[in-house]
């Protein structure tokens, strides 16, 4: 790219002629301004002979990102909100894609993503997720979800530290005229719904609920696992259950996020809808990691108590969990394993000494935070993903043995359940663990949750724990106007 072309590109930016930061615009004016910027840029881009990306951004007046996303009729759709709720993104369309769909070890997926990401602008965030175990043959409901799939939205509404902005991204390629590419995004901008004040509708009536495995099969499988513990073959394994909800008619999966009854709960909220009415979503309390350069933040989250089963209330539920020998032992498995797995890739590891109780609306979890500095040769996401996924909180100890047993014992494929979900760029990333999650497919919703089994676990109690973990999702299906 010549210096003249760079100068022309810089001219295509939001004007600050009046000095200071630009004033937020109403949504309709912001869309109109983005259209003008794309048209101006197209005349510059047609002279470029190398692939490149351009993102235009406009500050907008506050708009609920979920409602905005619900009113758009363009796919893919995605939604991301971190646990602190200071990084929220709603996106539609795909300006660029990084994907992989070949069965093999997870390390192959992580390495492939890193290689493909190196070809992109290091500051661009791609949103998506992975399969939990890429060695596993996936069930039909996961047909639209790859070994991994990450997208750069064409249009996204972002709320970062309470600042709202609307942006669009244009990725130009020499083999396709810039005028054709810009026309495509102009058409998309022309379809943006700017009125988002109508309330979302209810879900259709629920027709049936079935469990896989059922309670009898669950108890039998747990019994087999406990025998393995006695024989010393494993220290811990997470056993998951699939709950199938069938509705009277198809529905927009985003209704589950819109109707989530606990907006202040300390969870990540995630929605990825690659095609209409087919979506994976999660209300997960668990961060896999956040990376900023060589700085790494991760955590151990394991050990669960339901507050509804404690008559005395929330405080006593926390106390009971912190004094539970079984749950403390389960948490220690996770905490010690994470520290051990980080050692080869980190120059320093600071694991909190004290175990805390993370309180959600229905459950309490044991929680320990860990900060680390990555070695120079390991300062990338493939190294971190290979080290941390799956954590003992969703896989087991030892890891490879647990993964083998999960495929053997669970009568369904996990797909993206319990896998890394979030966003990644060349310089930073944040991934949550896709638990408390479901995949929607037309009239059906497959809900997933699991329980950690260690020596001394009670299979019947673990079945009840799985029920508690999906209770928030089930509650949404019962909401009526």
C-alpha positions as CSV (number, residue, x, y, z in Angstrom):
1,X,0.0,0.0,0.0
2,X,1.5,3.4,-1.0
3,X,1.7,6.4,1.3
4,X,-0.8,8.2,-0.9
5,X,-3.3,5.3,-0.4
6,X,-2.7,5.3,3.4
7,X,-3.4,9.0,3.5
8,X,-6.6,8.6,1.5
9,X,-7.7,5.8,3.9
10,X,-7.1,8.0,6.9
11,X,-9.4,10.6,5.4
12,X,-12.3,8.1,5.6
13,X,-13.0,8.5,9.3
14,X,-15.6,10.0,11.6
15,X,-15.2,13.7,11.5
16,X,-14.1,15.6,14.6
17,X,-14.2,19.1,13.1
18,X,-15.7,20.5,16.2
19,X,-13.0,19.2,18.4
20,X,-13.0,16.7,21.3
21,X,-14.7,13.3,21.2
22,X,-17.6,12.9,18.7
23,X,-21.1,13.1,20.2
24,X,-23.1,9.8,20.2
25,X,-25.6,9.6,17.4
26,X,-29.1,8.1,17.3
27,X,-29.1,4.6,15.8
28,X,-30.6,5.7,12.5
29,X,-28.1,8.5,12.0
30,X,-25.2,6.3,12.9
31,X,-26.3,3.7,10.3
32,X,-26.5,6.5,7.7
33,X,-23.1,7.8,8.6
34,X,-21.5,4.3,8.3
35,X,-23.1,4.0,4.8
36,X,-21.4,7.3,3.7
37,X,-18.1,6.1,5.1
38,X,-18.2,2.8,3.3
39,X,-19.1,4.5,0.0
40,X,-16.2,6.9,0.3
41,X,-13.8,4.1,1.2
42,X,-14.9,2.0,-1.7
43,X,-13.4,4.5,-4.2
44,X,-10.1,4.2,-2.3
45,X,-10.1,0.5,-1.9
46,X,-10.5,-0.4,-5.6
47,X,-7.0,0.8,-6.2
48,X,-5.5,-1.5,-3.5
49,X,-3.9,-4.7,-4.8
50,X,-3.5,-6.6,-1.4
51,X,-6.1,-8.0,0.9
52,X,-6.9,-5.7,3.8
53,X,-9.5,-5.0,6.4
54,X,-11.2,-1.7,7.3
55,X,-13.4,-1.1,10.3
56,X,-15.6,2.0,10.7
57,X,-17.0,2.9,14.2
58,X,-19.5,5.4,15.3
59,X,-20.5,6.3,18.9
60,X,-24.2,5.8,19.4
61,X,-26.8,6.7,22.0
62,X,-27.4,3.8,24.6
63,X,-29.3,0.9,23.1
64,X,-29.9,-2.6,24.7
65,X,-27.6,-4.8,22.6
66,X,-29.8,-7.9,23.1
67,X,-32.9,-6.1,22.0
68,X,-31.0,-4.6,19.0
69,X,-29.8,-8.1,18.1
70,X,-33.3,-9.6,18.5
71,X,-34.7,-7.2,15.9
72,X,-32.1,-7.9,13.2
73,X,-32.9,-10.5,10.6
74,X,-29.4,-11.3,9.3
75,X,-27.2,-14.3,10.2
76,X,-24.9,-15.4,11.7
77,X,-25.8,-13.7,15.0
78,X,-23.6,-13.5,18.0
79,X,-23.7,-12.1,21.5
80,X,-20.9,-11.9,24.1
81,X,-21.0,-10.4,27.6
82,X,-18.2,-11.0,30.0
83,X,-18.8,-11.7,33.7
84,X,-17.9,-8.1,34.7
85,X,-20.4,-6.8,32.1
86,X,-18.0,-4.2,30.9
87,X,-17.4,-5.9,27.5
88,X,-20.6,-6.6,25.5
89,X,-20.8,-7.3,21.8
90,X,-23.8,-8.0,19.6
91,X,-22.9,-8.9,16.0
92,X,-24.5,-9.9,12.7
93,X,-23.1,-11.2,9.4
94,X,-19.5,-12.3,8.8
95,X,-16.9,-10.0,7.3
96,X,-14.3,-12.7,7.8
97,X,-14.2,-16.3,9.1
98,X,-11.6,-18.6,10.6
99,X,-12.9,-22.2,10.6
100,X,-11.8,-25.8,10.7
101,X,-13.8,-28.9,10.4
102,X,-11.6,-32.0,10.5
103,X,-11.8,-34.7,13.2
104,X,-8.6,-35.0,15.2
105,X,-6.9,-34.1,18.5
106,X,-7.8,-30.8,20.2
107,X,-4.2,-29.7,19.7
108,X,-4.7,-29.8,16.0
109,X,-7.6,-27.4,16.3
110,X,-5.7,-25.0,18.6
111,X,-2.6,-25.1,16.4
112,X,-4.6,-24.5,13.2
113,X,-6.4,-21.5,14.7
114,X,-3.1,-19.9,15.8
115,X,-1.7,-20.4,12.3
116,X,-4.7,-18.9,10.6
117,X,-5.0,-16.1,13.1
118,X,-1.4,-15.0,12.3
119,X,-2.6,-14.0,8.8
120,X,-5.1,-11.5,10.3
121,X,-4.8,-8.0,11.7
122,X,-3.5,-8.5,15.3
123,X,-6.0,-6.1,16.8
124,X,-9.2,-7.7,15.3
125,X,-11.4,-9.7,17.5
126,X,-13.0,-12.9,16.2
127,X,-15.9,-14.5,18.1
128,X,-16.7,-18.2,18.3
129,X,-15.9,-21.5,19.9
130,X,-14.5,-25.0,19.7
131,X,-15.7,-28.6,20.0
132,X,-15.1,-30.0,23.5
133,X,-13.4,-33.1,22.1
134,X,-12.6,-33.0,18.4
135,X,-12.0,-36.8,18.4
136,X,-15.7,-37.3,19.0
137,X,-18.3,-37.9,16.2
138,X,-20.9,-35.2,16.6
139,X,-24.7,-35.7,16.8
140,X,-27.0,-34.1,14.2
141,X,-27.9,-31.0,16.3
142,X,-24.3,-29.8,16.0
143,X,-24.2,-29.8,12.2
144,X,-23.7,-26.0,11.9
145,X,-20.9,-26.0,14.5
146,X,-17.4,-26.8,13.3
147,X,-14.3,-28.2,15.0
148,X,-13.9,-24.5,15.6
149,X,-15.6,-21.5,14.0
150,X,-14.8,-17.8,14.6
151,X,-16.2,-14.8,12.8
152,X,-15.6,-11.1,12.5
153,X,-19.1,-9.7,12.4
154,X,-19.9,-7.4,9.5
155,X,-21.9,-5.1,11.8
156,X,-21.6,-5.0,15.6
157,X,-23.0,-3.0,18.5
158,X,-20.5,-2.8,21.3
159,X,-20.7,-1.6,24.9
160,X,-17.3,-1.3,26.4
161,X,-17.0,0.4,29.8
162,X,-20.5,1.9,29.3
163,X,-19.5,3.4,25.9
164,X,-21.8,2.4,23.1
165,X,-20.6,2.2,19.5
166,X,-21.8,0.8,16.2
167,X,-19.3,-0.5,13.7
168,X,-19.0,-2.3,10.5
169,X,-16.0,-4.2,9.0
170,X,-15.1,-4.6,5.3
171,X,-12.5,-7.2,4.3
172,X,-11.4,-6.6,0.7
173,X,-9.8,-9.2,-1.5
174,X,-8.0,-8.6,-4.8
175,X,-10.0,-11.4,-6.6
176,X,-13.3,-9.6,-5.8
177,X,-14.0,-6.0,-6.8
178,X,-14.1,-3.6,-3.9
179,X,-17.3,-2.1,-5.3
180,X,-19.0,-5.5,-5.1
181,X,-17.9,-6.1,-1.5
182,X,-18.9,-2.6,-0.4
183,X,-22.3,-3.0,-2.0
184,X,-22.9,-6.1,0.0
185,X,-22.2,-4.4,3.3
186,X,-24.2,-1.3,2.2
187,X,-27.2,-3.6,1.6
188,X,-26.8,-5.1,5.1
189,X,-26.6,-1.6,6.7
190,X,-29.8,-0.8,4.7
191,X,-31.6,-3.6,6.5
192,X,-30.6,-2.7,10.0
193,X,-33.7,-2.3,12.2
194,X,-33.1,0.9,14.3
195,X,-36.3,0.7,16.4
196,X,-35.8,-1.7,19.3
197,X,-38.5,-0.7,21.8
198,X,-40.9,-3.6,21.4
199,X,-40.9,-6.4,23.9
200,X,-39.8,-9.9,22.9
201,X,-42.4,-12.6,22.7
202,X,-42.7,-15.7,24.8
203,X,-41.4,-19.1,24.0
204,X,-44.0,-21.6,22.5
205,X,-45.5,-24.2,24.7
206,X,-43.3,-27.1,25.9
207,X,-44.4,-30.4,24.5
208,X,-42.1,-32.9,26.2
209,X,-38.9,-33.3,28.3
210,X,-36.6,-36.4,28.1
211,X,-33.3,-37.2,29.7
212,X,-30.3,-38.9,28.2
213,X,-29.2,-40.9,30.2
214,X,-32.4,-41.3,32.3
215,X,-32.1,-41.5,36.0
216,X,-31.7,-45.3,36.2
217,X,-28.9,-45.3,33.6
218,X,-27.3,-42.4,35.4
219,X,-27.1,-44.2,38.7
220,X,-25.7,-47.3,37.0
221,X,-23.0,-45.3,35.2
222,X,-22.0,-43.5,38.4
223,X,-21.7,-46.8,40.1
224,X,-19.2,-48.0,37.4
225,X,-17.2,-44.8,37.8
226,X,-17.0,-45.1,41.6
227,X,-15.6,-48.6,41.1
228,X,-12.9,-47.1,38.9
229,X,-12.0,-44.7,41.7
230,X,-11.7,-47.7,44.1
231,X,-9.3,-49.4,41.7
232,X,-7.2,-46.2,41.4
233,X,-7.8,-45.8,37.7
234,X,-9.0,-42.2,38.0
235,X,-9.2,-39.4,40.5
236,X,-12.1,-37.4,39.1
237,X,-14.5,-37.4,36.1
238,X,-17.3,-35.1,35.0
239,X,-20.4,-36.9,33.8
240,X,-22.8,-34.9,31.8
241,X,-26.5,-35.3,31.0
242,X,-28.5,-34.2,27.9
243,X,-32.0,-32.9,28.6
244,X,-34.1,-32.6,25.4
245,X,-37.0,-30.1,25.4
246,X,-39.4,-30.3,22.5
247,X,-41.7,-27.3,21.8
248,X,-44.9,-26.9,19.8
249,X,-43.1,-24.8,17.1
250,X,-39.8,-23.3,16.1
251,X,-38.6,-20.3,18.1
252,X,-35.8,-17.6,18.0
253,X,-33.1,-19.1,20.4
254,X,-32.1,-15.6,21.5
255,X,-35.3,-15.5,23.5
256,X,-33.5,-17.5,26.2
257,X,-30.9,-14.7,26.7
258,X,-33.6,-12.0,26.5
259,X,-35.7,-13.8,29.2
260,X,-32.8,-14.7,31.5
261,X,-34.4,-13.9,34.9
262,X,-31.1,-13.0,36.7
263,X,-29.4,-10.2,34.7
264,X,-27.1,-9.3,37.6
265,X,-25.9,-12.8,38.1
266,X,-22.1,-13.3,37.9
267,X,-22.1,-15.2,34.6
268,X,-20.8,-14.9,31.1
269,X,-23.7,-14.7,28.6
270,X,-22.9,-16.1,25.1
271,X,-25.0,-16.8,22.0
272,X,-23.7,-18.1,18.7
273,X,-26.3,-18.6,15.9
274,X,-24.6,-19.6,12.6
275,X,-28.0,-20.0,10.9
276,X,-31.6,-19.0,11.7
277,X,-33.1,-20.9,14.7
278,X,-29.9,-23.0,15.2
279,X,-27.8,-21.6,18.1
280,X,-25.6,-22.5,21.0
281,X,-26.0,-20.4,24.1
282,X,-24.5,-20.4,27.6
283,X,-24.9,-18.8,31.0
284,X,-21.6,-19.9,32.4
285,X,-20.0,-18.7,35.6
286,X,-16.6,-20.1,34.6
287,X,-13.7,-18.2,32.9
288,X,-11.2,-20.5,31.2
289,X,-8.7,-17.6,30.8
290,X,-8.1,-14.1,29.8
291,X,-4.8,-13.1,28.1
292,X,-3.5,-9.7,27.5
293,X,0.0,-10.0,25.9
294,X,2.0,-12.2,28.3
295,X,-0.4,-11.6,31.3
296,X,-2.7,-14.5,32.0
297,X,-5.8,-14.7,34.3
298,X,-7.4,-18.0,35.0
299,X,-9.3,-19.7,37.8
300,X,-10.3,-23.0,39.5
301,X,-14.1,-23.3,39.8
302,X,-15.3,-26.6,41.2
303,X,-17.4,-27.8,44.1
304,X,-21.1,-26.9,44.2
305,X,-23.9,-26.4,46.7
306,X,-27.6,-25.6,45.9
307,X,-28.9,-22.8,48.1
308,X,-32.4,-24.1,47.6
309,X,-31.6,-27.2,49.6
310,X,-30.4,-25.2,52.6
311,X,-33.2,-24.0,54.8
312,X,-31.1,-21.4,56.6
313,X,-30.4,-19.4,53.4
314,X,-27.5,-18.2,51.3
315,X,-24.9,-17.5,54.0
316,X,-25.2,-21.0,55.4
317,X,-25.0,-22.5,52.0
318,X,-21.7,-20.8,51.5
319,X,-20.5,-22.0,54.9
320,X,-21.6,-25.5,54.2
321,X,-19.7,-25.6,50.9
322,X,-16.5,-24.2,52.4
323,X,-16.7,-26.9,55.1
324,X,-17.6,-29.8,52.8
325,X,-14.7,-32.3,52.7
326,X,-15.9,-33.8,49.5
327,X,-16.2,-30.4,47.7
328,X,-12.9,-29.1,49.1
329,X,-11.2,-32.3,47.8
330,X,-12.9,-31.9,44.4
331,X,-11.8,-28.2,44.2
332,X,-8.2,-29.1,45.2
333,X,-8.1,-31.6,42.2
334,X,-8.9,-28.7,39.9
335,X,-6.7,-26.1,41.5
336,X,-3.6,-28.3,41.8
337,X,-4.0,-29.6,38.2
338,X,-4.3,-26.1,36.7
339,X,-1.2,-25.0,38.5
340,X,0.7,-28.0,37.3
341,X,-0.4,-27.6,33.7
342,X,0.6,-23.9,33.7
343,X,4.2,-24.6,34.9
344,X,5.7,-25.5,31.5
345,X,4.4,-22.3,29.8
346,X,4.7,-19.7,32.6
347,X,7.6,-17.9,34.2
348,X,5.5,-17.1,37.3
349,X,2.3,-18.4,38.8
350,X,0.3,-16.7,41.6
351,X,-2.5,-18.9,42.8
352,X,-4.6,-17.5,45.6
353,X,-4.2,-19.3,48.9
354,X,-7.8,-18.9,50.1
355,X,-10.7,-20.7,48.6
356,X,-13.7,-18.4,48.1
357,X,-17.4,-19.0,47.5
358,X,-18.8,-17.6,44.3
359,X,-22.5,-17.1,44.8
360,X,-25.0,-17.2,41.9
361,X,-28.7,-17.0,42.0
362,X,-29.3,-20.7,42.8
363,X,-25.9,-22.2,43.4
364,X,-22.6,-21.6,45.2
365,X,-19.3,-22.7,43.8
366,X,-15.8,-22.9,45.3
367,X,-13.6,-20.5,43.4
368,X,-9.8,-19.7,43.3
369,X,-8.2,-17.1,41.0
370,X,-4.8,-17.5,39.4
371,X,-2.6,-14.9,37.7
372,X,0.5,-15.9,35.7
373,X,3.1,-14.5,33.3
374,X,3.6,-16.5,30.1
375,X,7.1,-17.5,28.9
376,X,8.1,-15.6,25.7
377,X,7.9,-18.8,23.6
378,X,4.5,-19.6,25.0
379,X,2.9,-16.2,24.7
380,X,0.2,-17.3,22.4
381,X,-3.3,-18.9,22.7
382,X,-2.5,-22.3,21.3
383,X,-0.1,-22.9,24.2
384,X,-2.7,-21.7,26.8
385,X,-5.5,-23.7,25.2
386,X,-3.4,-26.8,25.0
387,X,-2.4,-26.4,28.7
388,X,-5.8,-25.6,30.1
389,X,-8.6,-27.3,28.1
390,X,-10.3,-29.3,29.3
391,X,-9.9,-28.3,32.9
392,X,-10.6,-30.9,35.6
393,X,-13.8,-29.1,36.3
394,X,-15.3,-30.3,32.9
395,X,-13.1,-33.3,32.0
396,X,-11.4,-35.1,34.9
397,X,-8.1,-36.3,36.3
398,X,-6.1,-37.7,34.7
399,X,-7.1,-35.7,31.6
400,X,-6.6,-38.2,28.8
401,X,-8.2,-41.1,30.7
402,X,-11.2,-39.0,31.6
403,X,-11.7,-37.9,27.9
404,X,-11.6,-41.6,26.8
405,X,-14.1,-42.5,29.5
406,X,-16.4,-39.6,28.7
407,X,-16.8,-40.8,25.0
408,X,-17.4,-44.3,26.3
409,X,-19.8,-43.5,29.1
410,X,-21.9,-40.6,27.7
411,X,-24.7,-41.7,25.2
412,X,-24.4,-38.4,23.3
413,X,-21.7,-36.1,21.9
414,X,-20.9,-32.9,23.7
415,X,-20.4,-30.6,20.7
416,X,-19.5,-27.2,22.0
417,X,-20.8,-27.9,25.5
418,X,-18.0,-27.4,28.1
419,X,-15.6,-26.2,25.4
420,X,-13.8,-22.8,25.1
421,X,-16.2,-20.1,23.9
422,X,-15.4,-16.4,23.5
423,X,-13.1,-14.2,21.4
424,X,-9.6,-14.1,20.2
425,X,-7.2,-11.7,18.5
426,X,-3.5,-11.8,17.8
427,X,-2.6,-9.9,20.9
428,X,-5.3,-10.9,23.4
429,X,-8.2,-13.3,24.1
430,X,-10.9,-14.2,26.6
431,X,-12.6,-17.6,26.8
432,X,-15.3,-18.9,29.1
433,X,-16.1,-22.6,29.6
434,X,-19.3,-23.4,27.8
435,X,-21.3,-25.0,30.6
436,X,-24.9,-24.3,31.7
437,X,-25.5,-24.3,28.0
438,X,-27.8,-25.6,25.3
439,X,-28.1,-25.9,21.5
440,X,-31.3,-25.0,19.8
441,X,-32.5,-26.6,16.6
442,X,-35.9,-25.5,15.2
443,X,-38.4,-27.0,17.7
444,X,-35.9,-28.7,19.9
445,X,-33.6,-27.6,22.7
446,X,-30.8,-29.8,23.9
447,X,-29.7,-28.7,27.4
448,X,-26.4,-29.8,28.9
449,X,-24.9,-29.9,32.4
450,X,-22.7,-32.2,34.4
451,X,-21.5,-33.1,37.8
452,X,-18.0,-33.8,39.2
453,X,-17.6,-37.3,40.5
454,X,-14.8,-38.2,43.0
455,X,-14.5,-40.9,45.6
456,X,-17.4,-40.6,48.0
457,X,-19.8,-39.0,45.6
458,X,-23.5,-39.8,45.9
459,X,-25.0,-40.6,42.4
460,X,-28.5,-39.5,43.5
461,X,-27.2,-36.2,44.8
462,X,-25.2,-35.7,41.6
463,X,-28.4,-36.1,39.6
464,X,-30.1,-33.5,41.7
465,X,-27.1,-31.2,41.2
466,X,-27.4,-31.5,37.4
467,X,-31.1,-30.5,37.8
468,X,-30.1,-27.4,39.7
469,X,-27.5,-26.4,37.2
470,X,-30.0,-26.2,34.3
471,X,-32.8,-24.8,36.5
472,X,-32.3,-21.3,35.1
473,X,-32.8,-22.4,31.5
474,X,-35.8,-24.6,32.5
475,X,-37.4,-21.6,34.3
476,X,-37.3,-19.5,31.1
477,X,-39.5,-22.1,29.4
478,X,-42.2,-21.6,32.0
479,X,-42.3,-17.8,31.7
480,X,-45.6,-16.4,30.5
481,X,-46.9,-12.9,30.0
